[in-house]
Amino acid sequence: MTNYEVLPDTDALAARAVQFISDAAREAIAARGRFTIALTGGSSPKKTYALLASAPATLDWSKAFMFLGDDRFVPYSSDSSNFEMCRELLLRHVPVPKEQIFPIRTDTATKEEAAALYAETLSEVFSAPLPGPPPVFDVILLGMGEDGHCASLFPGMPTLAVTDKWVVSSPPGTLPPPVDRVTVTFPVLNAARNVLFQVDGEKKASVVRDILEGGSAATVHPSSGVQPTNGKLLWLLDTAAASLLSK
Ligand code: 6PG
């Protein structure tokens, strides 16, 4: 049974997400001296980022290592760039050392090259030899699209079946923006210590129900495939997104 919590609105959802992230950061720093987190794009985490930015003392940023779980293969100057959104709302407001921020490169000749380089970055920062067991993030943040995708793992795509790579490229999904992507794979998501979904809005309610109560397949709704092997999984839902759940 997947753990979920229902919050009255998106402000409460963001406040709970910040609490989750800061608790995980404290534990990680106490246990291992640093905190590694993969941020997500989309609109769902925006309030969380703004809230973290407004109270920088919530976290010891000098020990934080910031990554992206996926990005659109567009220049950082583009409105569609996940990294730019994270930078604008969070990264430029908090005292995280620049050398501890790891965007997915989007200036390479191809998206495949960007994916391979990001895997190398992960390998170096986590001291995890490629292509061995994936790095273990302290927290991976995810949103979910109305089609059930998460990160840039889209329904029906071959990327869902990848088991031997940490980072892959992907053609656009069916939801906008229609641009190529680079994304971590299920092996990375499922190796994490904590995965936190933030999902709001009525439009996502039926997919939330199918995933949390209907046991839908990961090929249909990729977010179902996020089942950390040894880590914690928590879905934060607002009342609209949770409105079709049976209890
Ligand atoms: C992206 C994301 C993606 C996102 C979902 C939900 O690059 O688009 O990382 O997985 O989290 O599409 O997006 P919304 O929060 O905007 O609904």
Residues whose N, C-alpha, C, O or C-beta is under 5 A from the ligand:
A	BS01	6PG	T40 G41 G42 S43 S44 D70 N82 L142 G143 M144 G145 H149 C150 A151 S152
